[in-house]
Structures are given as C-alpha cells and as structure tokens.
Amino acid sequence: MMAWNKLVRRQFLLDHHLLFIPRMIHEDELWSFGLYDVVSSVVFIPEVTYSYEMNDGSITTSQSNNSHRVEAYHMIVNTMLASLNHNNLYVERFFWGIHMYMRSIDLLLHHELPLELKEKTIILRRKMMKKSLGDGRWAISFFLFLTVFPPFVQLVRFGWFRNHYHVMKSFFKGIA
C-alpha cells in the first residue's frame, strides 16, 4: 500500500487524477486504493528496491500526530467502504480497512486522544458492520463485533491483528 515501492507512469497518474492529499498522514495508503481501482496489471520484481529507515522524529512516528493519524485511518476506511463492490477482492479490501480501523483502535487504547475521535471510531465501526452485514458478509461483521467488548478487544488489538493479518484474511475469505 505504500507509494515508495511503485513505479507508475506520470501520465497515468494525471489521467486518473491520482494525487496525494496535502498534509495528510499515510496519504500513500489512500492513494494506493485509488491506484488499484484503475490499474489493469501489476508486475512484481524480487529485487529490493527501497530500504526504509525508521526515524523517531518523523511525521509518521511523532506522538503529537496521533490525532491526525486516527483521522487519516478513518478517511482510508471510509474510502474503502465507498469503493467496495462484490468482486473477488472484497475480503482483501475490507480487511485492509479493518487493518486501518485496528490501527486507530490501538492509538485510542494507548494514548490520550480527544473523545470526539473515540466517538468517530465507534461510528466508523458501526458503518463497517452495517456495510458487511448489508453485503451478506456476516463473518466480517462478527469479527468487528468482537472488537467492541473486553477481553476480545485486547485479543484482536492491532499488534495481534497485524501478526495474524494474512491468516485472518484467508480464514474470512474462506467463509465469506
């Protein structure tokens, strides 16, 4: 989902209006959703093309940006929900949205953030549950339901979810 490991023709980006949102944290993840909606083919190469270095003082690691980070995750999830269709990538796309949602839950659990963000996150979870139920994806709704109540919220917190992401996605794809 990161932009830094992609090679895309400039004219293709301009033709499809694939631009970053200024001053948004994690804008490349939102950009990738748009890219994958319009690209007709992708080529993977095995070579390492980028070495990512974590910088404790960067915009993405700074604790002062946690509220902006949660807002960005919400925007990504809302974009994912708006672009879902019933193709064979439904579960993958929904689980990427759940991944973003879980990242916001993790920040809310571990940092003092405004109550407004907590309320927006609850509304977002309801929206995700309503969408998955409306689309007949009850298993995804059940998983989201588990993120509401202790001890389940601790069991599916972001660290656990991230470590089990591919297993969970495969499991839910199988039953969805």
DOPAKOL-889646 format. One line per 3 residues: number of its first residue (from 1); their letters; for each residue z, y, x of C-alpha. Coordinates in steps of 0.25 Angstrom, whole numbers, plus 5000, padded with zeros to 4 digits. Example, Ala and Ser with C-alpha at 12.3 -4.5 7.8 and 13.67 -1.06 7.14 Angstrom:
<atoms>
1> AS> 5031/4982/5049 ~ 5029/4996/5055;
</atoms>
This chain:
<atoms>
1> MMA> 5000/5000/5000 ~ 5001/5009/5012 ~ 4989/5018/5015;
4> WNK> 4991/5018/5030 ~ 4985/5004/5031 ~ 4972/5006/5023;
7> LVR> 4958/5011/5027 ~ 4951/5017/5015 ~ 4938/5026/5015;
10> RQF> 4941/5040/5013 ~ 4930/5042/5003 ~ 4936/5030/4995;
13> LLD> 4950/5037/4994 ~ 4943/5050/4990 ~ 4934/5043/4980;
16> HHL> 4946/5037/4973 ~ 4956/5048/4975 ~ 4966/5040/4983;
19> LFI> 4974/5051/4989 ~ 4989/5051/4993 ~ 4999/5059/4984;
22> PRM> 5004/5070/4993 ~ 5019/5070/4997 ~ 5021/5056/4990;
25> IHE> 5029/5045/4998 ~ 5022/5032/4998 ~ 5009/5038/4993;
28> DEL> 5001/5028/5000 ~ 5006/5017/4991 ~ 5002/5025/4979;
31> WSF> 4988/5027/4986 ~ 4987/5012/4988 ~ 4988/5009/4973;
34> GLY> 4976/5019/4971 ~ 4968/5013/4982 ~ 4970/4999/4978;
37> DVV> 4965/5003/4964 ~ 4952/5007/4969 ~ 4949/4999/4981;
40> SSV> 4939/4987/4979 ~ 4942/4980/4992 ~ 4953/4979/5003;
43> VFI> 4952/4973/5017 ~ 4964/4969/5025 ~ 4964/4968/5040;
46> PEV> 4974/4961/5048 ~ 4976/4971/5059 ~ 4988/4980/5060;
49> TYS> 4982/4994/5057 ~ 4995/5002/5056 ~ 5009/5002/5062;
52> YEM> 5019/5008/5052 ~ 5031/5015/5059 ~ 5043/5018/5050;
55> NDG> 5048/5032/5053 ~ 5062/5035/5048 ~ 5059/5049/5046;
58> SIT> 5046/5047/5038 ~ 5044/5051/5023 ~ 5044/5037/5019;
61> TSQ> 5057/5033/5025 ~ 5065/5046/5023 ~ 5077/5045/5013;
64> SNN> 5074/5059/5008 ~ 5061/5054/5002 ~ 5067/5042/4993;
67> SHR> 5065/5050/4980 ~ 5051/5053/4983 ~ 5049/5038/4987;
70> VEA> 5054/5034/4974 ~ 5045/5043/4967 ~ 5033/5038/4975;
73> YHM> 5037/5024/4971 ~ 5037/5028/4957 ~ 5023/5034/4958;
76> IVN> 5018/5022/4964 ~ 5023/5013/4954 ~ 5018/5022/4942;
79> TML> 5004/5022/4949 ~ 5005/5007/4950 ~ 5009/5005/4935;
82> ASL> 4997/5015/4931 ~ 4987/5007/4939 ~ 4991/4993/4935;
85> NHN> 4981/4984/4928 ~ 4980/4969/4925 ~ 4973/4965/4937;
88> NLY> 4977/4955/4947 ~ 4985/4965/4955 ~ 4994/4969/4944;
91> VER> 5006/4962/4950 ~ 5004/4967/4964 ~ 5002/4981/4959;
94> FFW> 5014/4980/4951 ~ 5023/4974/4962 ~ 5019/4986/4971;
97> GIH> 5024/4995/4960 ~ 5037/4987/4959 ~ 5038/4988/4975;
100> MYM> 5037/5003/4973 ~ 5047/5002/4962 ~ 5057/4994/4970;
103> RSI> 5056/5004/4982 ~ 5060/5015/4972 ~ 5072/5006/4967;
106> DLL> 5076/5003/4982 ~ 5077/5018/4985 ~ 5084/5021/4972;
109> LHH> 5095/5010/4975 ~ 5097/5014/4989 ~ 5096/5030/4989;
112> ELP> 5102/5041/4980 ~ 5090/5046/4973 ~ 5088/5054/4960;
115> LEL> 5092/5048/4947 ~ 5078/5052/4942 ~ 5072/5043/4952;
118> KEK> 5080/5031/4947 ~ 5076/5034/4932 ~ 5062/5035/4936;
121> TII> 5063/5022/4943 ~ 5069/5015/4930 ~ 5057/5021/4922;
124> LRR> 5047/5016/4932 ~ 5053/5002/4931 ~ 5052/5003/4916;
127> KMM> 5038/5007/4917 ~ 5035/4996/4927 ~ 5042/4985/4918;
130> KKS> 5034/4991/4905 ~ 5021/4990/4913 ~ 5023/4976/4918;
133> LGD> 5028/4971/4904 ~ 5017/4978/4897 ~ 5007/4971/4906;
136> GRW> 5013/4958/4904 ~ 5020/4957/4917 ~ 5034/4953/4913;
139> AIS> 5038/4947/4926 ~ 5036/4960/4933 ~ 5044/4967/4922;
142> FFL> 5055/4957/4924 ~ 5055/4960/4939 ~ 5056/4975/4937;
145> FLT> 5067/4972/4927 ~ 5075/4965/4938 ~ 5075/4978/4946;
148> VFP> 5084/4984/4935 ~ 5097/4976/4936 ~ 5106/4973/4947;
151> PFV> 5106/4963/4954 ~ 5091/4962/4952 ~ 5088/4976/4957;
154> QLV> 5095/4972/4970 ~ 5087/4959/4971 ~ 5074/4966/4969;
157> RFG> 5077/4979/4977 ~ 5066/4984/4986 ~ 5069/4976/4999;
160> WFR> 5070/4963/4991 ~ 5057/4966/4983 ~ 5050/4971/4996;
163> NHY> 5053/4958/5003 ~ 5049/4949/4991 ~ 5037/4958/4986;
166> HVM> 5026/4948/4988 ~ 5034/4936/4983 ~ 5038/4944/4970;
169> KSF> 5023/4949/4969 ~ 5018/4935/4970 ~ 5028/4930/4960;
172> FKG> 5026/4940/4950 ~ 5011/4939/4951 ~ 5012/4924/4949;
175> IA> 5020/4926/4936 ~ 5013/4939/4931;
</atoms>
